[in-house]
Amino acid sequence: MRYGCDEPGIYTFILSLHKREQIGIGSLGMMDFAPGYYAYTGSARGPGGCKRVDRHIQVLQGTRNTRRWHIDYLLAQAGLVEVFITRTSRDLECSIAKILGEHLMPVKGFGCSDCRCISHLHYGRDLEGTRAAVSLAHSYAPVVRDACPQDGTIYKSDKMKE
């Protein structure tokens, strides 16, 4: 299944972990992850647009082994629940991450080595609360509506990793 698109955008993965895990996250080293749900926000505003989402899905599925970003290390251990995509050329990644940080617990330093954010990964104990926070963050983001009429597209995974 193809999740991404050719247009630029900002995406948030909702991931699940069913048990406590200690995972090596590249330059961050070993990190403890509680069972629950994680919302990771990233930017796909380069020439490939939201095709970056597909690249991350390949890492999650084990068909791509390259680990380039912090999220790649977590994807290898987590299950995918949903992908939220706001199609826009505007730099809204940090704005969305900040809103998520007001509703979910930030995982300090994760995914934000190129900005001043506390985190681009946020933890929630339950799916409903995590999903509501992500939906709210993407709906509040000041989207350029005329750039693509399908802003705020939500893609649901048809499979979760067990």
C-alpha positions in Angstrom: 0.0 0.0 0.0 1.3 3.4 -0.9 0.8 6.1 1.8 2.7 9.0 0.5 2.1 11.4 -2.4 4.3 13.5 -4.7 3.3 16.8 -3.1 5.1 18.3 -0.1 3.7 18.0 3.4 4.0 17.3 7.1 3.2 13.9 8.4 2.6 12.3 11.8 2.8 8.5 12.4 0.9 7.0 15.2 2.9 4.0 16.3 2.2 1.3 19.0 4.4 -0.6 21.3 2.8 -3.5 23.2 5.5 -4.0 25.8 8.3 -2.0 27.3 11.3 -1.9 25.0 14.9 -0.6 25.3 15.9 0.5 21.8 19.1 2.0 20.4 18.3 5.3 18.7 21.3 6.2 16.7 23.2 9.2 18.2 20.7 9.3 21.2 21.9 5.8 22.4 19.7 3.4 24.3 16.3 4.7 25.2 13.5 3.2 27.2 10.0 3.1 25.6 6.9 2.4 27.7 4.1 0.4 26.1 1.5 2.7 24.5 1.3 5.0 21.5 3.8 7.3 20.0 3.2 10.2 17.6 6.1 11.1 15.4 6.0 14.3 13.3 8.2 14.8 10.3 8.5 16.9 7.2 8.4 15.8 3.6 8.8 19.1 1.8 11.7 18.1 -0.4 11.6 17.1 -4.1 10.0 13.7 -3.4 7.2 15.2 -1.3 5.4 12.7 0.9 7.2 9.8 -0.7 9.3 10.0 2.5 6.3 8.4 4.3 6.6 5.4 2.0 10.3 5.2 2.8 9.5 5.1 6.5 6.9 2.4 5.9 9.5 0.3 4.2 11.8 0.6 7.3 8.8 -0.4 9.4 8.1 -3.5 7.2 11.7 -4.5 7.2 12.1 -4.1 3.4 14.6 -1.2 3.9 17.5 -1.5 6.4 19.0 2.0 6.1 18.7 3.9 9.4 19.1 7.7 8.7 16.8 9.4 11.2 15.9 8.7 14.8 12.5 7.5 13.8 14.0 4.7 11.7 15.3 3.0 14.8 11.8 3.1 16.5 10.0 2.0 13.3 11.9 -1.2 13.3 10.3 -2.2 16.6 6.9 -0.5 16.5 3.5 -1.2 14.9 1.9 1.3 12.6 -1.6 2.5 13.6 -2.2 5.5 11.4 -0.5 8.2 9.3 -1.8 11.8 9.2 -0.6 13.9 6.3 -1.2 17.6 5.9 -0.2 18.5 2.3 1.5 21.9 2.3 4.7 23.6 1.2 4.8 25.5 4.5 7.2 24.6 7.3 4.7 23.4 9.9 6.6 20.5 11.3 7.7 22.3 14.5 4.2 23.9 14.9 2.5 20.6 14.9 5.1 19.0 17.2 4.6 21.9 19.7 0.8 21.4 19.7 1.4 17.7 20.3 3.7 18.5 23.2 0.8 20.4 24.9 -1.3 17.2 24.9 1.1 14.3 24.9 4.4 13.6 26.7 7.5 14.6 24.7 10.3 12.1 24.3 13.1 14.6 24.9 15.6 15.1 22.0 13.9 12.7 19.6 13.7 13.7 16.0 14.6 17.4 16.6 18.4 17.6 16.2 17.9 20.2 13.4 15.6 22.5 15.4 15.0 23.9 18.9 12.0 21.8 19.7 11.8 19.6 22.8 10.8 16.6 20.7 9.1 15.5 17.5 8.1 12.2 19.2 5.3 12.3 21.8 3.9 9.5 24.0 0.3 8.7 24.9 -1.0 5.9 27.0 -4.2 5.3 25.0 -5.0 5.4 21.3 -8.0 7.6 21.6 -6.1 10.4 23.3 -3.1 10.1 21.0 -5.3 10.1 17.9 -7.3 13.2 19.2 -4.1 15.1 19.9 -2.7 14.4 16.4 -5.9 15.3 14.7 -6.1 18.5 16.7 -2.5 19.4 15.9 -3.0 18.9 12.2 -6.3 20.8 12.1 -4.8 23.8 14.0 -1.8 24.0 11.7 -2.1 27.0 9.4 -2.4 25.1 6.1 -2.1 26.6 2.7 -5.4 25.4 1.4 -5.0 26.3 -2.2 -1.7 24.4 -2.5 -3.5 21.1 -2.5 -7.2 20.6 -1.9 -6.7 17.4 0.0 -5.0 18.8 3.1 -5.4 16.9 6.3 -5.6 13.5 4.6 -5.6 10.6 7.0 -4.4 7.2 6.0 -5.1 4.2 8.2 -2.9 1.2 8.3 -4.5 -2.0 7.3 -2.1 -3.9 9.5 -0.4 -3.5 12.9 2.7 -5.2 13.8 2.1 -7.7 16.7 
